[in-house]
Amino acid sequence: MIAAGTYTQTEIHSQPDAWRQTLGKLREQHSSLRQFYTAGQYESVLFTGCGSTYYLALAAASLFQQITGTPARGLPASEVWLNPAAAYPAKQRTLLVAISRSGETTETLHAVDSFHQQANGAVLTLSCYPDKALATAGDYNLVLEAGREDSVAQTRAWSVLYLGVVGLILAANGDEAAYEALNRLPGAGEQILQQQLEKAQQLGRSTQLDRFYFLGSGARYGIASELSLKMKEMSLTHSEPFHFMEFRHGPMSMVTPGALIFALLSDAQREHEMAVVNEMRALGGQVITLGEQDADITFQSGVSEPLRNVLYLPFGQMMAFARSLSKGLNPDRPTNLETVVRLSNGVSAG
């Protein structure tokens, strides 16, 4: 019998190797991906997914617009499918980027079909399994097999698919040289996993903590949302994500000595973000900060801020994993969740 958490533990700790494989594949496809993107002459980009990949879509849209200057947004696939008029302008040339780990998510497949029928644009898919429906549903299909997983809650898959978005951004900008810097990410990830494991376990197992708040702004809000979801899925613990400044507007009333403020610090807005952190600490909340340097958990990656965001993931994943085990749960199989959910109409989702 396989011990609880075996799959998730392996998937979290194998991420640096998966990143190496993924970055190599993305570099190989840089030219063809750039040709596809530039030929489309897109006026906007719409990222979509479900659950974890919806949060990835939020992070991706923010990062894409920040770096390329092209308008981008992230929406749940159900909105793209069921409310297309509100999701994208029919007459505007739009690229839909559909993201799914399994490649079988019902809403995402329907969103792609609907977009093909109604929109003026093209579809790029990001998934992890070449033999699944989404892998052949787009006009350009990027399959990143290093993200395949056995567990229900996404960890390795999310970070690999996020790097896929970074590869799309580099192709859109024609910036192949940036891969030299990105190749430092796996080494930085290994250092975090090795050096910060004990700290992550200590926080995750703490019986004094009963709620977690993940703060991130800009592209980091989508990452904060994903880490918050991991805490909920794996450990059944109260957890919520917020933009830094928004946390002052009501949510800080929930700050007690049992609250952990998990702060994804940026370089550009550090002064404002640390002001929020210090206020929450003064209210009695516990705080853990993550950033390139001068933080509780430092990356020291040497990679520029917009491109190193994947490094925020491992520590939060390890923390949620440790909390799950400490509560006698199985992080591989979160309560009430399945990798594939059968809907009432008999169509699969997941």
Residue pairs with C-beta under 8 A, 6 or more apart in sequence:
2 332
4 325
4 329
4 330
4 331
4 332
5 321
5 324
5 325
5 330
5 331
5 332
6 332
7 149
7 150
7 151
7 332
8 151
8 153
8 155
8 234
8 321
8 331
8 332
9 321
11 149
11 150
11 151
11 155
11 156
11 157
12 155
12 156
12 193
12 314
12 317
12 318
12 321
13 193
14 156
15 155
15 156
15 159
15 160
15 189
15 193
15 313
15 314
16 185
16 186
16 187
16 189
16 190
16 193
17 146
17 186
18 146
18 147
18 156
18 159
18 160
19 146
19 159
19 160
19 163
19 185
19 186
19 189
19 310
20 183
20 186
21 146
22 144
22 146
22 147
22 160
22 163
22 164
23 163
23 167
23 179
23 182
23 183
23 185
23 186
25 144
25 146
26 33
26 163
26 164
26 166
26 167
26 170
26 179
27 167
27 176
27 179
29 142
29 167
30 167
30 170
30 171
30 176
30 179
32 140
33 140
33 142
33 167
33 168
33 171
34 171
34 172
34 174
36 122
36 124
36 139
36 140
36 171
37 95
37 168
37 171
37 172
38 172
40 93
40 95
40 121
40 122
41 93
42 70
42 93
42 94
42 95
42 121
42 122
43 70
43 71
43 92
43 93
43 94
44 70
44 71
44 72
44 73
44 88
44 89
44 92
44 93
44 94
44 95
45 61
45 64
45 70
45 71
45 72
45 94
45 95
45 96
45 97
46 61
46 72
46 73
46 74
46 75
46 80
46 87
46 88
46 94
46 95
46 96
46 97
47 56
47 57
47 58
47 60
47 61
47 64
47 72
47 73
47 74
47 75
47 97
47 99
47 165
48 54
48 57
48 74
48 75
48 76
48 77
48 79
48 80
48 96
48 97
48 98
48 99
48 108
48 111
49 55
49 56
49 57
49 76
49 77
49 98
49 99
49 100
49 105
49 108
50 76
50 77
50 78
50 100
50 105
50 107
50 108
50 349
51 229
52 101
52 153
52 154
52 157
52 158
52 226
52 229
53 99
53 100
53 101
53 105
53 108
53 154
53 158
53 161
54 74
54 75
54 76
54 77
55 222
55 223
55 225
55 226
55 229
56 99
56 158
56 161
56 162
56 165
56 222
56 226
57 74
57 75
57 76
57 97
57 99
57 222
58 74
58 221
58 222
58 225
59 74
59 162
59 165
59 219
59 220
59 221
59 222
59 223
59 226
59 309
60 72
60 74
60 97
60 99
60 162
60 165
60 219
60 222
61 72
61 73
61 74
61 222
62 72
62 74
62 218
62 219
62 221
62 222
63 165
63 166
63 169
63 219
63 306
63 309
64 70
64 72
64 165
64 168
64 169
64 172
65 71
65 72
66 218
66 219
66 306
67 169
67 173
67 306
68 169
68 172
68 173
70 172
74 222
75 87
76 107
77 98
77 105
77 107
77 108
77 110
77 111
78 107
78 111
79 86
79 87
80 87
80 88
80 96
80 111
80 114
80 115
81 107
81 110
81 111
81 113
81 114
84 90
84 114
84 115
84 118
84 119
88 94
88 96
88 115
88 119
88 121
90 118
90 119
90 120
91 120
92 120
92 121
93 120
93 121
94 119
94 120
94 121
95 121
95 122
95 123
95 124
96 111
96 112
96 115
96 119
96 121
96 122
96 123
96 124
97 123
97 124
97 125
97 126
97 165
97 168
98 108
98 111
98 112
98 123
98 124
98 125
98 126
98 134
98 137
98 138
99 108
99 125
99 126
99 127
99 161
99 165
100 108
100 125
100 126
100 127
100 134
101 127
101 128
101 147
101 149
101 154
101 157
101 158
101 161
102 127
102 128
102 129
102 132
102 339
102 340
102 350
103 125
103 127
103 128
103 129
103 132
103 133
103 134
103 135
104 132
104 133
104 134
104 340
104 348
104 349
104 350
105 134
105 349
105 350
106 343
106 347
106 348
106 349
107 349
108 134
109 133
109 134
109 137
112 123
112 125
112 134
112 137
112 138
113 137
115 121
115 123
116 123
122 138
122 139
122 140
123 137
123 138
123 139
123 140
124 138
124 139
124 140
124 141
124 142
124 168
125 134
125 135
125 137
125 138
125 140
125 141
125 142
126 142
126 144
126 161
126 164
126 165
127 134
127 135
127 141
127 142
127 143
127 144
127 161
128 143
128 144
128 145
128 146
128 147
128 148
128 149
128 157
128 160
128 161
129 135
129 143
129 145
129 148
130 143
130 145
134 141
135 141
135 143
142 164
142 167
142 168
144 160
144 161
144 163
144 164
146 156
146 160
147 156
147 157
147 158
147 159
147 160
147 161
148 157
149 155
149 156
149 157
150 332
151 331
151 332
151 333
152 233
152 332
152 333
152 334
152 337
152 338
152 339
153 230
153 233
153 234
153 331
153 332
153 334
153 337
154 226
155 230
155 313
155 317
158 226
158 313
159 310
159 313
162 309
162 310
163 182
163 310
166 182
166 307
166 310
170 176
170 178
170 179
178 307
181 302
181 303
181 304
181 307
182 303
182 307
184 301
184 302
184 303
185 301
185 303
185 308
185 310
185 311
188 299
188 300
188 301
188 303
188 308
188 311
189 310
189 311
189 314
191 300
192 297
192 299
192 311
192 314
192 315
193 314
193 318
196 297
196 314
196 315
196 318
197 318
199 296
199 297
199 315
200 315
200 318
200 319
200 322
201 318
201 319
201 322
203 209
203 260
203 288
203 319
203 322
204 235
204 318
204 319
204 320
204 321
204 322
204 323
204 324
204 326
205 322
205 323
205 326
206 260
208 257
208 258
208 286
209 258
209 259
209 260
209 286
210 237
210 238
210 258
210 259
211 237
211 238
211 239
211 254
211 256
211 258
211 259
211 260
212 228
212 231
212 237
212 238
212 239
212 240
212 259
212 260
212 262
213 228
213 239
213 240
213 241
213 242
213 247
213 251
213 254
213 255
213 259
213 260
213 261
213 262
213 285
214 224
214 225
214 227
214 228
214 231
214 239
214 240
214 241
214 242
214 262
214 264
214 316
215 224
215 241
215 242
215 243
215 244
215 247
215 261
215 262
215 263
215 264
215 273
215 276
215 277
216 222
216 223
216 224
216 225
216 241
216 243
216 244
216 263
216 264
216 312
217 243
217 244
217 245
217 266
217 269
217 273
218 266
218 269
219 306
219 309
220 264
220 266
220 309
220 312
221 241
221 243
223 264
223 309
223 312
223 313
224 241
224 242
224 262
224 264
225 241
226 313
227 241
227 262
227 312
227 313
227 316
227 317
227 320
228 239
228 240
228 241
229 239
230 316
230 317
230 320
231 237
231 239
231 316
231 319
231 320
231 323
232 238
232 239
233 320
233 334
233 337
234 320
234 321
234 323
234 324
234 329
234 331
234 334
235 320
235 323
235 324
235 327
235 329
235 331
236 327
236 329
236 334
236 335
237 323
240 251
242 251
244 263
244 269
244 272
244 273
244 276
245 272
245 276
247 276
247 280
248 276
248 279
252 279
252 280
252 283
255 261
255 280
255 283
255 284
255 285
256 284
256 285
257 284
257 285
257 286
259 280
259 285
259 286
260 285
260 286
260 287
260 288
261 277
261 280
261 281
261 285
261 286
261 287
261 288
262 288
262 290
262 316
263 273
263 276
263 277
263 287
263 288
263 289
263 290
264 290
264 291
264 312
265 273
265 274
265 289
265 290
265 291
265 295
266 273
266 291
266 305
267 291
267 292
267 305
268 305
270 291
274 289
277 287
277 289
280 287
281 287
287 296
288 296
288 297
289 295
289 296
289 297
290 296
290 297
290 298
290 299
290 312
290 315
291 297
291 298
291 299
292 298
292 299
292 300
292 301
292 305
292 308
293 299
293 300
297 315
299 308
299 311
301 308
301 311
303 311
320 331
321 331
324 330
324 331
325 331
329 335
338 350
339 350
340 348
340 349
340 350
341 348
341 349
341 350
342 348
342 349
343 349
